[in-house]
Amino acid sequence: MRSSFIRPISCCAVSSCPSTSVKLQTPLFLRPSTFKTTLSDLKEWHLWAKSLASSVGSTFLDLDNGPDSDLLLRELNWLVEDALEQPKSLSHQTHNNYYDNATPVSIRTSLEELYMLWKQRVQERRPFQYVVGCEHWRDLVLSVQEGVLIPRPETELIVNLVEDAVKENEELREGLWADLGTGSGALAIGIARILATCGRVVATDLSPVAAAVASYNAQRYGLEEKVLVKQGSWFEPLRDDEGEFVGLVSNPPYIPSKDIGGLQAEVARHEPRLALDGGVSGMNDLIHLCDGTVSMLKPGGFFAFETNGEEQSKFLVHYIETKKQDSFSKVKMISDFAGIHRFITGFRGR
């Protein structure tokens, strides 16, 4: 079920997008059901799609930890839910022959595109989120498309960490925050929803596509007054407010360059390298963030950064404690859902 409070605005309604030249793609489930097909033709597509998914078996899983047939079949069900005005019409027909095969069915895209989309998913390993144009993250349904990193479940914990920080210090709830390298705007939106009326989030991203998508997502959740998206590299768009931020968060590129090619095909082939590649060691952007945070945060301000895991987290804590020891306090590592040290957090010294 989709979140009921989403405002289903059209892409062209996003007048404040940082780049008006970016073509935004409306998520499949938000498109009007303007296409028609027969139940017979839809069944034929569905049987073909199931057969294609089943033929994969564990091939992708064994190759690069990709999707197996069971996951692809679940995704096929989700595609049906997003594409059909009445998804149950297909399942009812499949189980009890209640509907006549000539029954017209309203769908949100053409049957030809459904064939194409599923071929892309299975044969080209295109991420499912790009196929349907959205990702479910926390209690949000966020628009995503090529050029925008798909938000991961572990990144949700950063919002929890921010929530814990503002509970301990209510002044953080009223201040100015930054989400650096915002991507889809997931963190900026998640944080904006827990801030008080006066709290604001500035979200930055070098990619014009990501900046436009983040603006779109913020508007869909009615947060255009609390989330300001700026296109630019890291701290550059924040210079006018240097030293005024009560919090900084980021899920930056942190994968070593040499490891990109060995990632799951959905990631290596399709997700933006700009959002993945952290340089030779994977640490380039993380170190840059640690260095820049000193001048951006107010005394007592909070930061939380995501890393590639144990090794990077330990390195950053050591880096901060040896080179920035007078600038930060209470620096620590936080584990993700799997128990891996994934995040570093801390406070600007007073």
C-alpha positions as a LaTeX table, in Angstrom:
\begin{tabular}{lrrr}
\hline
Residue & $x$ (\AA) & $y$ (\AA) & $z$ (\AA) \\
\hline
Met1 & 0.00 & 0.00 & 0.00 \\
Arg2 & 1.23 & 3.48 & $-0.87$ \\
Ser3 & 1.51 & 6.17 & 1.79 \\
Ser4 & $-1.80$ & 8.02 & 1.80 \\
Phe5 & $-0.35$ & 11.44 & 2.54 \\
Ile6 & 1.78 & 11.63 & $-0.62$ \\
Arg7 & 0.73 & 14.50 & $-2.84$ \\
Pro8 & 0.53 & 13.01 & $-6.36$ \\
Ile9 & 1.78 & 16.08 & $-8.23$ \\
Ser10 & 2.98 & 15.78 & $-11.78$ \\
Cys11 & 6.65 & 16.16 & $-12.67$ \\
Cys12 & 6.02 & 19.40 & $-14.51$ \\
Ala13 & 4.64 & 20.91 & $-11.31$ \\
Val14 & 8.10 & 21.01 & $-9.78$ \\
Ser15 & 8.88 & 24.63 & $-10.57$ \\
Ser16 & 11.70 & 24.97 & $-8.06$ \\
Cys17 & 13.87 & 22.15 & $-9.41$ \\
Pro18 & 17.53 & 23.22 & $-9.42$ \\
Ser19 & 17.82 & 22.24 & $-13.09$ \\
Thr20 & 14.85 & 22.83 & $-15.37$ \\
Ser21 & 16.57 & 20.89 & $-18.17$ \\
Val22 & 16.29 & 17.59 & $-16.28$ \\
Lys23 & 13.46 & 15.36 & $-17.45$ \\
Leu24 & 11.83 & 13.85 & $-14.39$ \\
Gln25 & 10.13 & 10.48 & $-14.66$ \\
Thr26 & 6.83 & 9.97 & $-12.88$ \\
Pro27 & 6.85 & 6.75 & $-10.81$ \\
Leu28 & 4.70 & 4.08 & $-12.41$ \\
Phe29 & 2.19 & 3.90 & $-9.57$ \\
Leu30 & 1.48 & 7.66 & $-9.84$ \\
Arg31 & 0.72 & 7.60 & $-13.56$ \\
Pro32 & $-2.94$ & 7.75 & $-14.67$ \\
Ser33 & $-4.50$ & 4.51 & $-15.92$ \\
Thr34 & $-4.92$ & 5.75 & $-19.47$ \\
Phe35 & $-3.93$ & 2.54 & $-21.27$ \\
Lys36 & $-6.19$ & $-0.42$ & $-22.00$ \\
Thr37 & $-5.50$ & $-4.05$ & $-22.79$ \\
Thr38 & $-7.47$ & $-7.28$ & $-22.65$ \\
Leu39 & $-7.17$ & $-9.68$ & $-19.78$ \\
Ser40 & $-6.09$ & $-12.35$ & $-22.26$ \\
Asp41 & $-3.16$ & $-10.28$ & $-23.48$ \\
Leu42 & $-2.25$ & $-9.31$ & $-19.93$ \\
Lys43 & $-2.25$ & $-12.97$ & $-18.90$ \\
Glu44 & 0.02 & $-13.80$ & $-21.82$ \\
Trp45 & 2.47 & $-11.11$ & $-20.72$ \\
His46 & 2.33 & $-12.30$ & $-17.13$ \\
Leu47 & 3.02 & $-15.93$ & $-18.05$ \\
Trp48 & 5.94 & $-14.84$ & $-20.23$ \\
Ala49 & 7.32 & $-12.65$ & $-17.43$ \\
Lys50 & 7.03 & $-15.47$ & $-14.89$ \\
Ser51 & 8.78 & $-17.85$ & $-17.25$ \\
Leu52 & 11.63 & $-15.38$ & $-17.83$ \\
Ala53 & 12.05 & $-14.84$ & $-14.09$ \\
Ser54 & 11.93 & $-18.56$ & $-13.33$ \\
Ser55 & 14.58 & $-19.32$ & $-15.95$ \\
Val56 & 17.16 & $-17.36$ & $-13.95$ \\
Gly57 & 17.20 & $-19.77$ & $-11.04$ \\
Ser58 & 20.24 & $-18.96$ & $-8.90$ \\
Thr59 & 22.45 & $-17.86$ & $-11.82$ \\
Phe60 & 22.65 & $-14.18$ & $-10.81$ \\
Leu61 & 22.90 & $-15.07$ & $-7.13$ \\
Asp62 & 25.90 & $-17.28$ & $-7.78$ \\
Leu63 & 27.49 & $-14.79$ & $-10.16$ \\
Asp64 & 27.44 & $-11.60$ & $-8.08$ \\
Asn65 & 24.89 & $-12.02$ & $-5.30$ \\
Gly66 & 22.19 & $-10.77$ & $-7.64$ \\
Pro67 & 18.47 & $-11.64$ & $-7.56$ \\
Asp68 & 17.35 & $-15.25$ & $-7.77$ \\
Ser69 & 14.08 & $-16.41$ & $-9.31$ \\
Asp70 & 12.14 & $-16.10$ & $-6.06$ \\
Leu71 & 13.06 & $-12.43$ & $-5.68$ \\
Leu72 & 12.33 & $-11.70$ & $-9.34$ \\
Leu73 & 8.90 & $-13.29$ & $-9.01$ \\
Arg74 & 8.15 & $-11.12$ & $-5.97$ \\
Glu75 & 9.25 & $-8.08$ & $-7.96$ \\
Leu76 & 6.95 & $-9.15$ & $-10.78$ \\
Asn77 & 4.03 & $-9.09$ & $-8.33$ \\
Trp78 & 5.06 & $-5.59$ & $-7.24$ \\
Leu79 & 5.24 & $-4.50$ & $-10.87$ \\
Val80 & 1.69 & $-5.74$ & $-11.40$ \\
Glu81 & 0.54 & $-3.82$ & $-8.32$ \\
Asp82 & 2.09 & $-0.61$ & $-9.64$ \\
Ala83 & 1.03 & $-1.02$ & $-13.28$ \\
Leu84 & $-2.60$ & $-2.15$ & $-12.96$ \\
Glu85 & $-5.46$ & $-0.01$ & $-11.77$ \\
Gln86 & $-6.99$ & $-3.16$ & $-10.25$ \\
Pro87 & $-4.18$ & $-5.66$ & $-9.66$ \\
Lys88 & $-6.57$ & $-8.25$ & $-8.23$ \\
Ser89 & $-8.21$ & $-8.68$ & $-11.62$ \\
Leu90 & $-5.18$ & $-10.67$ & $-12.77$ \\
Ser91 & $-4.94$ & $-12.81$ & $-9.64$ \\
His92 & $-8.69$ & $-13.52$ & $-9.66$ \\
Gln93 & $-8.50$ & $-14.66$ & $-13.26$ \\
Thr94 & $-5.48$ & $-16.81$ & $-12.54$ \\
His95 & $-7.16$ & $-18.60$ & $-9.65$ \\
Asn96 & $-10.82$ & $-19.02$ & $-10.53$ \\
Asn97 & $-11.52$ & $-17.96$ & $-14.13$ \\
Tyr98 & $-14.03$ & $-15.40$ & $-12.85$ \\
Tyr99 & $-13.26$ & $-12.84$ & $-15.52$ \\
Asp100 & $-13.72$ & $-13.29$ & $-19.26$ \\
Asn101 & $-10.50$ & $-13.13$ & $-21.27$ \\
Ala102 & $-11.87$ & $-10.26$ & $-23.35$ \\
Thr103 & $-12.43$ & $-8.12$ & $-20.25$ \\
Pro104 & $-10.72$ & $-4.74$ & $-20.72$ \\
Val105 & $-8.07$ & $-3.92$ & $-18.12$ \\
Ser106 & $-6.87$ & $-0.41$ & $-17.28$ \\
Ile107 & $-3.09$ & $-0.08$ & $-16.93$ \\
Arg108 & $-0.69$ & 2.79 & $-16.30$ \\
Thr109 & 1.59 & 2.09 & $-19.25$ \\
Ser110 & 1.32 & 0.24 & $-22.53$ \\
Leu111 & 1.56 & $-3.53$ & $-22.68$ \\
Glu112 & 4.53 & $-3.09$ & $-25.04$ \\
Glu113 & 6.35 & $-1.09$ & $-22.35$ \\
Leu114 & 5.60 & $-3.77$ & $-19.75$ \\
Tyr115 & 7.36 & $-6.29$ & $-21.99$ \\
Met116 & 10.29 & $-3.90$ & $-22.40$ \\
Leu117 & 10.53 & $-3.08$ & $-18.69$ \\
Trp118 & 10.65 & $-6.72$ & $-17.66$ \\
Lys119 & 13.25 & $-7.54$ & $-20.31$ \\
Gln120 & 15.35 & $-4.70$ & $-18.92$ \\
Arg121 & 14.94 & $-6.01$ & $-15.39$ \\
Val122 & 15.94 & $-9.60$ & $-16.15$ \\
Gln123 & 18.13 & $-9.49$ & $-19.23$ \\
Glu124 & 19.88 & $-6.16$ & $-18.63$ \\
Arg125 & 19.85 & $-6.41$ & $-14.82$ \\
Arg126 & 18.29 & $-2.95$ & $-14.57$ \\
Pro127 & 17.42 & $-2.27$ & $-10.91$ \\
Phe128 & 13.76 & $-2.87$ & $-10.11$ \\
Gln129 & 13.56 & 0.56 & $-8.51$ \\
Tyr130 & 14.44 & 2.16 & $-11.85$ \\
Val131 & 11.90 & $-0.05$ & $-13.62$ \\
Val132 & 9.00 & 1.20 & $-11.48$ \\
Gly133 & 10.55 & 4.59 & $-10.71$ \\
Cys134 & 10.43 & 4.48 & $-6.91$ \\
Glu135 & 11.85 & 2.96 & $-3.76$ \\
His136 & 10.11 & 2.24 & $-0.45$ \\
Trp137 & 12.32 & 3.66 & 2.30 \\
Arg138 & 11.21 & 3.92 & 5.93 \\
Asp139 & 7.58 & 5.02 & 5.54 \\
Leu140 & 8.35 & 6.97 & 2.37 \\
Val141 & 7.90 & 6.12 & $-1.29$ \\
Leu142 & 10.65 & 8.03 & $-3.05$ \\
Ser143 & 10.99 & 8.72 & $-6.75$ \\
Val144 & 14.24 & 7.42 & $-8.24$ \\
Gln145 & 15.57 & 7.20 & $-11.77$ \\
Glu146 & 18.85 & 6.67 & $-13.62$ \\
Gly147 & 21.43 & 9.12 & $-12.32$ \\
Val148 & 20.13 & 8.89 & $-8.73$ \\
Leu149 & 21.48 & 6.49 & $-6.12$ \\
Ile150 & 18.82 & 4.13 & $-4.80$ \\
Pro151 & 18.53 & 4.67 & $-1.01$ \\
Arg152 & 19.50 & 1.61 & 1.05 \\
Pro153 & 17.79 & 0.24 & 4.16 \\
Glu154 & 20.89 & 0.70 & 6.35 \\
Thr155 & 20.93 & 4.43 & 5.60 \\
Glu156 & 17.60 & 4.69 & 7.42 \\
Leu157 & 19.56 & 4.45 & 10.67 \\
Ile158 & 20.99 & 7.93 & 10.14 \\
Val159 & 17.50 & 9.35 & 10.62 \\
Asn160 & 17.22 & 7.37 & 13.85 \\
Leu161 & 20.57 & 8.74 & 15.01 \\
Val162 & 19.42 & 12.29 & 14.30 \\
Glu163 & 16.18 & 11.65 & 16.15 \\
Asp164 & 18.13 & 10.44 & 19.20 \\
Ala165 & 20.37 & 13.52 & 19.05 \\
Val166 & 17.50 & 16.01 & 18.97 \\
Lys167 & 15.75 & 14.23 & 21.84 \\
Glu168 & 18.84 & 14.86 & 23.94 \\
Asn169 & 19.16 & 18.48 & 22.80 \\
Glu170 & 15.98 & 20.21 & 21.66 \\
Glu171 & 18.00 & 23.10 & 20.26 \\
Leu172 & 19.01 & 20.80 & 17.41 \\
Arg173 & 15.35 & 20.41 & 16.47 \\
Glu174 & 15.00 & 24.11 & 15.69 \\
Gly175 & 18.16 & 24.71 & 13.72 \\
Leu176 & 19.64 & 24.41 & 10.24 \\
Trp177 & 20.75 & 20.98 & 8.99 \\
Ala178 & 22.57 & 19.82 & 5.86 \\
Asp179 & 22.33 & 16.57 & 3.90 \\
Leu180 & 25.45 & 16.40 & 1.74 \\
Gly181 & 25.17 & 14.32 & $-1.44$ \\
Thr182 & 21.44 & 13.98 & $-0.96$ \\
Gly183 & 20.65 & 11.73 & $-3.95$ \\
Ser184 & 16.90 & 11.13 & $-3.87$ \\
Gly185 & 16.55 & 13.44 & $-0.87$ \\
Ala186 & 15.83 & 10.52 & 1.45 \\
Leu187 & 17.84 & 11.75 & 4.45 \\
Ala188 & 16.81 & 15.38 & 4.00 \\
Ile189 & 13.12 & 14.44 & 3.93 \\
Gly190 & 13.43 & 11.98 & 6.81 \\
Ile191 & 15.18 & 14.56 & 8.98 \\
Ala192 & 12.88 & 17.44 & 8.00 \\
Arg193 & 9.90 & 15.45 & 9.26 \\
Ile194 & 11.33 & 15.20 & 12.79 \\
Leu195 & 12.40 & 18.83 & 13.10 \\
Ala196 & 10.31 & 21.53 & 14.72 \\
Thr197 & 8.54 & 24.28 & 12.78 \\
Cys198 & 11.68 & 26.40 & 12.57 \\
Gly199 & 13.99 & 23.54 & 11.60 \\
Arg200 & 15.28 & 23.44 & 8.02 \\
Val201 & 17.42 & 21.13 & 5.88 \\
Val202 & 19.69 & 22.20 & 3.03 \\
Ala203 & 20.29 & 19.27 & 0.68 \\
Thr204 & 23.21 & 19.41 & $-1.75$ \\
Asp205 & 24.19 & 17.23 & $-4.68$ \\
Leu206 & 26.61 & 17.69 & $-7.56$ \\
Ser207 & 24.29 & 15.82 & $-9.94$ \\
Pro208 & 21.56 & 17.93 & $-11.56$ \\
Val209 & 19.41 & 14.81 & $-11.92$ \\
Ala210 & 19.68 & 14.00 & $-8.22$ \\
Ala211 & 19.00 & 17.61 & $-7.23$ \\
Ala212 & 15.86 & 17.69 & $-9.38$ \\
Val213 & 14.60 & 14.35 & $-8.07$ \\
Ala214 & 15.24 & 15.39 & $-4.46$ \\
Ser215 & 13.21 & 18.57 & $-5.04$ \\
Tyr216 & 10.41 & 16.52 & $-6.55$ \\
Asn217 & 10.34 & 14.15 & $-3.59$ \\
Ala218 & 10.36 & 17.01 & $-1.07$ \\
Gln219 & 7.38 & 18.62 & $-2.80$ \\
Arg220 & 5.45 & 15.35 & $-2.92$ \\
Tyr221 & 5.67 & 15.24 & 0.87 \\
Gly222 & 4.76 & 18.89 & 1.28 \\
Leu223 & 8.22 & 19.80 & 2.58 \\
Glu224 & 9.29 & 22.40 & 0.02 \\
Glu225 & 9.39 & 25.02 & 2.80 \\
Lys226 & 11.60 & 22.86 & 5.03 \\
Val227 & 13.93 & 21.24 & 2.48 \\
Leu228 & 16.01 & 23.49 & 0.23 \\
Val229 & 17.86 & 21.60 & $-2.50$ \\
Lys230 & 21.02 & 23.17 & $-3.93$ \\
Gln231 & 23.09 & 21.78 & $-6.77$ \\
Gly232 & 26.81 & 21.83 & $-6.11$ \\
Ser233 & 29.75 & 19.94 & $-4.67$ \\
Trp234 & 29.60 & 19.13 & $-0.97$ \\
Phe235 & 30.05 & 22.30 & 1.12 \\
Glu236 & 30.21 & 24.80 & $-1.74$ \\
Pro237 & 26.46 & 25.56 & $-1.78$ \\
Leu238 & 26.55 & 26.07 & 2.02 \\
Arg239 & 29.18 & 28.82 & 2.22 \\
Asp240 & 26.64 & 31.59 & 2.91 \\
Asp241 & 25.65 & 29.76 & 6.12 \\
Glu242 & 29.11 & 28.64 & 7.22 \\
Gly243 & 29.22 & 28.03 & 10.96 \\
Glu244 & 25.43 & 28.15 & 11.29 \\
Phe245 & 24.52 & 24.47 & 11.00 \\
Val246 & 23.39 & 22.44 & 14.00 \\
Gly247 & 23.71 & 19.15 & 12.13 \\
Leu248 & 25.35 & 17.55 & 9.10 \\
Val249 & 24.63 & 14.11 & 7.64 \\
Ser250 & 25.92 & 12.31 & 4.59 \\
Asn251 & 25.96 & 8.96 & 2.82 \\
Pro252 & 28.88 & 9.76 & 0.51 \\
Pro253 & 30.67 & 7.65 & $-2.14$ \\
Tyr254 & 32.88 & 5.24 & $-0.20$ \\
Ile255 & 33.57 & 2.25 & $-2.44$ \\
Pro256 & 37.23 & 1.90 & $-3.55$ \\
Ser257 & 37.53 & 2.49 & $-7.30$ \\
Lys258 & 38.94 & $-0.98$ & $-7.97$ \\
Asp259 & 35.90 & $-2.62$ & $-6.35$ \\
Ile260 & 33.22 & $-0.98$ & $-8.50$ \\
Gly261 & 33.45 & $-3.51$ & $-11.34$ \\
Gly262 & 32.92 & $-6.42$ & $-8.96$ \\
Leu263 & 29.66 & $-5.12$ & $-7.52$ \\
Gln264 & 26.27 & $-6.61$ & $-8.28$ \\
Ala265 & 25.41 & $-5.90$ & $-11.93$ \\
Glu266 & 22.40 & $-3.80$ & $-10.91$ \\
Val267 & 24.76 & $-1.45$ & $-9.10$ \\
Ala268 & 27.90 & $-1.51$ & $-11.26$ \\
Arg269 & 26.10 & $-1.16$ & $-14.60$ \\
His270 & 23.24 & 1.16 & $-13.73$ \\
Glu271 & 23.69 & 3.24 & $-10.57$ \\
Pro272 & 25.68 & 6.50 & $-10.86$ \\
Arg273 & 29.41 & 5.98 & $-10.38$ \\
Leu274 & 29.55 & 9.53 & $-9.04$ \\
Ala275 & 27.59 & 8.34 & $-6.01$ \\
Leu276 & 29.60 & 5.13 & $-5.52$ \\
Asp277 & 33.30 & 5.73 & $-6.23$ \\
Gly278 & 35.21 & 7.03 & $-3.22$ \\
Gly279 & 38.63 & 7.02 & $-4.90$ \\
Val280 & 41.53 & 4.61 & $-4.53$ \\
Ser281 & 40.84 & 3.80 & $-0.87$ \\
Gly282 & 37.20 & 4.83 & $-0.87$ \\
Met283 & 38.03 & 7.52 & 1.68 \\
Asn284 & 38.39 & 10.67 & $-0.48$ \\
Asp285 & 34.97 & 12.15 & 0.20 \\
Leu286 & 34.73 & 10.95 & 3.79 \\
Ile287 & 37.98 & 12.73 & 4.70 \\
His288 & 36.79 & 15.84 & 2.85 \\
Leu289 & 33.57 & 15.74 & 4.89 \\
Cys290 & 35.43 & 15.42 & 8.17 \\
Asp291 & 37.67 & 18.36 & 7.28 \\
Gly292 & 34.83 & 20.63 & 6.17 \\
Thr293 & 32.47 & 19.84 & 9.02 \\
Val294 & 34.67 & 21.74 & 11.47 \\
Ser295 & 33.89 & 25.11 & 9.91 \\
Met296 & 30.25 & 24.37 & 9.10 \\
Leu297 & 28.89 & 23.23 & 12.45 \\
Lys298 & 27.96 & 25.43 & 15.36 \\
Pro299 & 29.55 & 24.50 & 18.70 \\
Gly300 & 27.59 & 21.49 & 19.96 \\
Gly301 & 26.41 & 20.61 & 16.46 \\
Phe302 & 25.93 & 16.94 & 15.52 \\
Phe303 & 27.24 & 14.96 & 12.54 \\
Ala304 & 26.60 & 11.44 & 11.21 \\
Phe305 & 28.36 & 9.89 & 8.21 \\
Glu306 & 27.88 & 6.49 & 6.59 \\
Thr307 & 30.98 & 4.45 & 5.69 \\
Asn308 & 31.82 & 1.21 & 3.90 \\
Gly309 & 32.20 & $-0.61$ & 7.20 \\
Glu310 & 34.60 & $-1.46$ & 10.00 \\
Glu311 & 37.91 & $-0.47$ & 8.41 \\
Gln312 & 36.77 & 2.94 & 7.18 \\
Ser313 & 34.93 & 3.72 & 10.42 \\
Lys314 & 37.98 & 2.95 & 12.56 \\
Phe315 & 40.22 & 5.00 & 10.27 \\
Leu316 & 37.92 & 8.03 & 10.47 \\
Val317 & 37.61 & 7.90 & 14.24 \\
His318 & 41.40 & 7.74 & 14.49 \\
Tyr319 & 41.76 & 10.56 & 11.94 \\
Ile320 & 39.37 & 12.80 & 13.87 \\
Glu321 & 40.87 & 12.00 & 17.26 \\
Thr322 & 44.45 & 12.68 & 16.10 \\
Lys323 & 44.03 & 15.54 & 13.63 \\
Lys324 & 40.78 & 17.14 & 14.83 \\
Gln325 & 40.94 & 16.30 & 18.51 \\
Asp326 & 40.19 & 19.86 & 19.66 \\
Ser327 & 37.31 & 20.26 & 17.19 \\
Phe328 & 35.04 & 17.31 & 18.01 \\
Ser329 & 33.79 & 15.39 & 21.02 \\
Lys330 & 31.97 & 12.11 & 21.70 \\
Val331 & 33.10 & 10.64 & 18.36 \\
Lys332 & 32.04 & 7.01 & 18.05 \\
Met333 & 31.18 & 4.20 & 15.66 \\
Ile334 & 27.61 & 2.93 & 15.29 \\
Ser335 & 26.63 & $-0.50$ & 13.95 \\
Asp336 & 24.13 & $-1.17$ & 11.18 \\
Phe337 & 21.39 & $-3.83$ & 11.20 \\
Ala338 & 23.99 & $-6.54$ & 10.55 \\
Gly339 & 26.20 & $-5.48$ & 13.44 \\
Ile340 & 28.84 & $-3.91$ & 11.16 \\
His341 & 30.31 & $-0.59$ & 12.26 \\
Arg342 & 28.73 & 1.48 & 9.47 \\
Phe343 & 28.43 & 5.02 & 10.84 \\
Ile344 & 30.51 & 7.55 & 12.70 \\
Thr345 & 28.86 & 10.24 & 14.79 \\
Gly346 & 30.05 & 13.06 & 16.98 \\
Phe347 & 29.62 & 16.66 & 18.09 \\
Arg348 & 31.40 & 19.89 & 17.34 \\
Gly349 & 33.42 & 20.97 & 20.36 \\
Arg350 & 32.02 & 23.88 & 22.33 \\
\hline
\end{tabular}
